[in-house]
Amino acid sequence: MEILDDLDLKIYFLLRENGRMSDTEIAKRLGVSATTVRRRRLFLQEKGYLQIIGILILQELNLAYADVLVKFEKTASEKDIEQFINDAKQNYRIFEIAEYAGKYDVLLRFFEQNLHVLTRSVHEFISKYPYIAEYEILPVTQSPKAFAKKLK
């Protein structure tokens, strides 16, 4: 098993702080060469340990978003659940999907222009699946850690 060393973690934390930071800037901050940073960053990306992605800061855009907890009927087949997950992946309003063990089976994170439209979108999406036993919409009022910080 490959283990990340201290330099890899420092590169990660700097990129987490500012995902647009150049290899040269990271190198200056860490006291190593830009070539070393680039090689390490590319290695982390190739192994799938680090992904450079673009995100919308939903709070900054004044978009409504919510966690939707979903529980399937006990009679739902694996094929039904797989189809539900695949459909959720294709829905541009859903930006995260997580599967759980516990009371609920799946968490979907939806976003929309406002809470009224978001609620309607969730109900429209969920109503297509007769094997959903229950679901709960939990509107997010604030996210003090996730992506609440304005990126520059």
MOFENSUL-V768755 format. One record per residue. N is the residue number from 1. D_CENTER is the distance of its C-alpha to the mean C-alpha in Angstrom with 1 decimal. Layout:
n/d_center
N/D_CENTER
N/D_CENTER
This chain:
n/d_center
1/25.8
2/24.8
3/23.9
4/22.5
5/25.2
6/25.4
7/25.3
8/22.1
9/20.4
10/22.0
11/20.7
12/17.1
13/17.6
14/19.3
15/16.6
16/14.0
17/16.6
18/17.2
19/15.3
20/18.3
21/20.9
22/23.4
23/24.7
24/27.9
25/26.6
26/24.8
27/28.1
28/30.2
29/28.2
30/28.4
31/31.9
32/31.4
33/31.9
34/29.4
35/30.1
36/29.0
37/25.7
38/25.2
39/26.2
40/24.0
41/20.8
42/21.6
43/22.2
44/18.9
45/17.2
46/19.7
47/19.1
48/15.3
49/15.0
50/13.7
51/11.7
52/12.5
53/10.2
54/10.8
55/8.9
56/10.7
57/11.7
58/12.1
59/14.7
60/16.6
61/16.9
62/18.1
63/15.9
64/15.7
65/12.6
66/12.8
67/11.7
68/14.0
69/15.4
70/17.4
71/20.4
72/22.2
73/26.0
74/27.6
75/29.2
76/26.0
77/26.3
78/23.8
79/24.3
80/23.4
81/20.2
82/19.3
83/20.2
84/18.1
85/14.9
86/16.0
87/16.8
88/13.4
89/11.9
90/14.6
91/14.0
92/12.8
93/12.4
94/9.7
95/6.2
96/4.8
97/7.7
98/9.1
99/12.9
100/15.1
101/18.8
102/20.6
103/21.6
104/18.6
105/17.4
106/14.0
107/11.4
108/10.1
109/8.4
110/10.9
111/12.1
112/15.7
113/18.5
114/19.9
115/19.9
116/22.8
117/21.2
118/17.9
119/20.0
120/22.0
121/19.2
122/17.9
123/21.5
124/22.2
125/19.4
126/20.2
127/23.9
128/24.0
129/23.6
130/26.7
131/25.5
132/23.1
133/25.1
134/23.2
135/20.1
136/19.3
137/17.6
138/16.5
139/16.2
140/14.5
141/17.4
142/16.0
143/13.2
144/15.4
145/13.2
146/9.4
147/9.8
148/13.2
149/15.2
150/16.6
151/16.2
152/19.4
